[in-house]
């Protein structure tokens, strides 16, 4: 996940920032960059420090954008502690430091990361995990599909359905419902019946992505009688807001 409509330019690292990076962050190196269309990238990162980590699907990794005080958050899709390797999926939005780093990344580049740390807790494990989100949720879908303990069903609202299908195909993710965003959130009406059909089952719902969508669909599930313990909510972004991860 990584989307910030109001990315601010990254400041050069000062003394305090350099100290924080040295004390708190792990140094990693980009070993591969897979480009998927104009805006999506899969980055492979390796670090000896990754060998010491017991990773869980749904955790987040923050990457410093040249400063300890400017970072962007990603959801690792895989984590190989035996060799110290992880893979991140990112989408470029706007012209801020996150987009610039993603689009300019090449194999051999060094970076500093913080984490992984808890971000999304699917909560009680049901018979199936229903993940609802958008482009920023695809990495989580991949992590849960490959490393989770139950089958995953995924519903995504996206700006560009063709680009989303290209990313899903590249990752080999199947059975994902893609809904193109429409004015005044009209596409919600097409997503709600799927949630209604699953509300009575033994499913856990994980709501991610745009804050307004997370809030609306959480209200829908609560109205359908879905217990709070079966709903995990983690907004990734909202128009005009920064600092969400």
C-alpha positions in Angstrom: 0.0 0.0 0.0 1.2 3.4 -0.8 -0.9 6.4 -1.8 -0.5 10.0 -0.7 -2.3 12.6 -2.8 -0.4 15.5 -1.1 3.2 14.1 -1.0 5.6 16.8 0.2 9.1 17.1 -1.2 11.6 15.1 0.8 14.1 17.2 2.7 17.8 16.3 2.7 18.7 14.2 5.8 20.0 16.3 8.6 22.0 15.2 11.6 19.0 14.1 13.7 17.5 12.3 10.7 20.8 10.5 10.0 21.0 9.4 13.6 17.4 8.0 13.6 18.1 6.1 10.4 21.2 4.6 11.8 19.6 3.6 15.1 16.1 2.6 14.0 16.2 1.5 10.4 17.5 -1.5 8.5 19.6 -1.0 5.5 18.4 -2.9 2.4 19.2 -3.1 -1.3 16.9 -3.3 -4.2 17.8 -6.4 -6.2 15.1 -6.3 -8.9 12.5 -4.0 -10.3 9.5 -5.4 -12.3 7.6 -2.7 -14.2 3.9 -3.2 -14.8 2.7 -0.5 -17.0 3.3 3.1 -16.3 2.5 3.3 -12.6 3.0 -0.1 -10.9 6.3 -1.6 -9.8 7.2 -4.7 -7.9 10.4 -4.2 -5.9 12.6 -7.0 -4.5 14.5 -5.9 -1.4 17.2 -7.9 0.3 18.9 -7.3 3.7 20.8 -9.4 6.2 18.6 -7.8 8.8 15.5 -9.4 7.2 16.9 -12.8 8.2 16.1 -12.0 11.9 12.4 -11.2 11.3 9.3 -13.4 12.0 7.0 -11.8 9.4 3.2 -12.2 9.3 0.9 -11.4 6.4 -0.7 -8.0 6.8 2.3 -6.3 8.4 3.7 -3.0 7.0 7.2 -1.9 6.1 8.1 1.8 6.0 10.7 3.0 3.5 12.6 6.3 4.2 12.5 8.8 1.4 15.9 10.2 2.1 14.9 11.2 5.6 13.7 9.5 8.8 10.9 12.0 8.8 9.6 11.3 5.3 8.6 7.7 4.7 6.1 5.8 2.6 4.4 2.6 3.8 4.2 -0.7 1.8 2.7 -4.1 2.6 5.2 -6.9 1.9 3.8 -9.5 -0.4 6.3 -12.2 0.6 9.0 -12.6 3.2 11.9 -15.1 2.9 13.7 -15.0 6.2 16.1 -17.8 5.1 17.7 -15.5 2.4 16.6 -12.1 3.8 14.3 -11.1 0.9 10.9 -9.4 0.6 8.8 -8.0 -2.3 6.8 -4.8 -2.3 4.2 -3.5 -4.7 3.8 0.2 -5.3 1.7 2.6 -7.4 2.9 6.0 -8.4 0.4 8.8 -7.7 1.3 12.4 -8.1 4.8 13.9 -8.1 5.9 13.5 -4.5 8.9 11.6 -3.0 7.1 8.3 -2.9 6.3 8.3 -6.6 9.7 9.6 -7.5 11.4 6.9 -5.5 9.2 4.2 -7.0 9.6 5.3 -10.6 13.3 5.9 -10.3 14.2 2.7 -8.4 16.7 0.5 -10.1 18.5 -2.7 -9.1 21.5 -1.9 -6.9 19.9 1.1 -5.1 20.2 1.2 -1.3 17.4 2.2 1.0 16.5 2.2 4.7 13.4 0.6 6.0 11.5 0.5 9.4 9.6 -2.7 10.3 7.9 -4.8 9.6 5.2 -3.8 12.1 1.6 -4.8 12.7 -0.9 -3.0 10.4 -3.9 -5.1 9.5 -5.1 -7.8 11.9 -7.7 -10.1 10.1 -8.9 -11.0 13.6 -10.8 -14.2 14.1 -10.0 -16.7 11.4 -13.2 -17.8 9.7 -13.8 -20.2 6.9 -12.8 -17.5 4.4 -11.2 -14.0 4.4 -13.0 -11.4 2.4 -10.7 -8.5 1.5 -12.2 -5.3 0.3 -9.9 -2.5 -0.9 -8.4 -0.8 -3.9 -5.0 -0.7 -5.7 -3.3 -0.1 -2.4 -4.7 -3.4 -1.2 -3.4 -5.7 -3.9 -0.2 -6.4 -2.0 -2.2 -7.5 1.0 -4.4 -9.7 -1.2 -1.2 -11.4 -2.5 0.2 -11.8 1.0 -3.0 -13.4 2.4 -3.5 -15.6 -0.7 0.0 -17.0 -0.6 0.7 -17.1 3.1 -2.7 -16.9 4.9 -4.4 -19.9 6.5 -7.8 -19.6 4.8 -9.1 -18.9 1.2 -9.3 -15.3 0.3 -12.0 -13.5 -1.7 -11.2 -10.0 -2.9 -13.3 -7.1 -4.1 -11.4 -4.0 -5.4 -12.6 -0.5 -6.4 -10.0 1.0 -8.8 -9.4 4.0 -10.9 -8.2 2.0 -13.9 -9.7 -1.5 -14.3 -7.4 -2.4 -17.2 -4.3 -1.5 -15.2 -5.5 -3.4 -12.2 -6.1 -6.5 -14.2 -2.6 -6.2 -15.6 -1.1 -6.1 -12.1 -3.3 -9.0 -10.9 -2.3 -11.1 -13.9 1.4 -10.3 -13.3 1.0 -11.6 -9.7 -1.1 -14.6 -10.7 -4.0 -13.5 -8.4 -7.2 -14.9 -9.6 -10.9 -14.7 -8.5 -10.6 -11.0 -7.8 -13.7 -8.8 -8.5 -12.7 -5.4 -9.9 -15.1 -2.5 -9.8 -14.2 0.7 -11.6 -14.8 3.8 -9.5 -17.8 5.8 -10.6 -19.0 9.4 -9.8 -20.7 9.8 -6.5 -19.5 6.3 -5.4 -22.2 4.7 -7.6 -20.0 1.5 -7.8 -20.7 0.8 -4.1 -24.1 -0.5 -5.2 -22.5 -3.3 -7.1 -20.2 -4.2 -4.3 -22.7 -4.3 -1.5 -24.7 -7.4 -2.7 -21.5 -9.5 -2.6 -21.0 -8.5 1.0 -24.6 -9.2 1.8 -24.3 -12.7 0.4 -21.2 -13.4 2.6 -22.5 -11.7 5.7 -24.3 -14.8 6.9 -21.3 -17.1 6.3 -18.4 -17.8 8.7 -16.2 -15.1 7.0 -13.8 -12.5 8.3 -14.0 -9.1 6.5 -10.9 -7.0 6.0 -11.7 -3.5 4.8 -8.8 -1.4 3.5 -8.1 1.3 1.0 -10.0 4.6 0.7 -11.2 5.8 4.1 -14.7 6.8 2.9 -15.2 3.3 1.3 -14.0 1.6 4.5 -16.4 3.6 6.6 -19.4 3.0 4.4 -18.9 -0.7 3.9 -18.3 -1.2 7.6 -21.7 0.4 8.3 -23.2 -1.9 5.7 -21.7 -5.0 7.4 -22.8 -3.8 10.9 -26.3 -3.3 9.5 -26.3 -6.8 8.2 -25.5 -8.1 11.7 -21.8 -8.9 11.2 -20.1 -9.0 14.6 -17.3 -6.5 15.2 -14.9 -9.3 15.9 -15.4 -10.4 12.2 -14.5 -7.0 10.8 -11.0 -5.5 10.6 -10.7 -2.0 9.1 -7.5 -0.2 8.0 -8.0 2.9 5.8 -4.9 3.5 3.7 -5.7 7.0 2.4 -8.2 9.8 2.0 -8.3 12.7 -0.4 -6.5 15.7 1.0 -4.9 13.9 3.9 -1.3 12.7 4.5 0.1 10.5 7.2 -2.2 7.6 6.8 -0.6 4.2 6.3 
